[in-house]
Amino acid sequence: MMQNEKMSILFVCLGNICRSPLAEGVFRDIVTANGAQDRFHIDSAGTGNWHRGNPPDRRSVEVAGRYGIDLSGLRARQVTRGDFDRFDLLLGMDGDNVAALAELAPPGRQDRIAQFHEFSTGVPRDVPDPYYGGEDGFETVYRLIRAAAGSLFEKLAAETRGVSG
């Protein structure tokens, strides 16, 4: 990536209604709080198309709202092959998401795929899908995403400033 280009990140989960829109909103919040909006393009998508066009799960919207993050304008979409050209980094929330992305990736684009938590923190860990659980699962997922997104920002902010590690 060139120093003046925006870093583009796509957060990916299964249906794009729980984890990935939460990660998109949290990361956008961190980027905005740090005045770095002009350095990042942020989006989310799902590996499946079941919820295409729908807003995020109300429980994701509620947990984000408790922390001042508005997800209401987001709509679910499915990952496309074109996303591998549009995004520098496609971050799957769990190992299954990463495997689905790897199957979809065009030749030469596998290097853009990573597992969100592992890429962000160096610790291999799935962000669990809270869909079938209770409200507390969404709080747990929020906290996990918030911590990893903070690490992700620190890592990528250095890269987008042209700092070499």
TAURMO-V49220 format. One record per residue. N is the residue number from 1. SS is DSSP state (alpha for helix, beta for strand, coil for the rest). Layout:
N,SS
N,SS
//
This chain:
1,coil
2,coil
3,coil
4,coil
5,coil
6,coil
7,beta
8,beta
9,beta
10,beta
11,beta
12,beta
13,beta
14,coil
15,coil
16,coil
17,coil
18,coil
19,alpha
20,alpha
21,alpha
22,alpha
23,alpha
24,alpha
25,alpha
26,alpha
27,alpha
28,alpha
29,alpha
30,alpha
31,alpha
32,alpha
33,alpha
34,coil
35,coil
36,coil
37,alpha
38,alpha
39,alpha
40,beta
41,beta
42,beta
43,beta
44,beta
45,beta
46,beta
47,coil
48,coil
49,coil
50,coil
51,coil
52,coil
53,coil
54,coil
55,coil
56,coil
57,coil
58,alpha
59,alpha
60,alpha
61,alpha
62,alpha
63,alpha
64,alpha
65,alpha
66,alpha
67,coil
68,coil
69,coil
70,coil
71,coil
72,coil
73,coil
74,coil
75,coil
76,coil
77,coil
78,beta
79,coil
80,coil
81,coil
82,coil
83,alpha
84,alpha
85,alpha
86,alpha
87,coil
88,coil
89,beta
90,beta
91,beta
92,beta
93,coil
94,coil
95,alpha
96,alpha
97,alpha
98,alpha
99,alpha
100,alpha
101,alpha
102,alpha
103,alpha
104,alpha
105,coil
106,coil
107,coil
108,coil
109,coil
110,alpha
111,alpha
112,alpha
113,beta
114,beta
115,beta
116,alpha
117,alpha
118,alpha
119,alpha
120,alpha
121,alpha
122,coil
123,coil
124,coil
125,coil
126,coil
127,coil
128,coil
129,coil
130,coil
131,coil
132,coil
133,coil
134,coil
135,alpha
136,alpha
137,alpha
138,alpha
139,alpha
140,alpha
141,alpha
142,alpha
143,alpha
144,alpha
145,alpha
146,alpha
147,alpha
148,alpha
149,alpha
150,alpha
151,alpha
152,alpha
153,alpha
154,alpha
155,alpha
156,alpha
157,alpha
158,alpha
159,alpha
160,alpha
161,coil
162,coil
163,coil
164,coil
165,coil
//
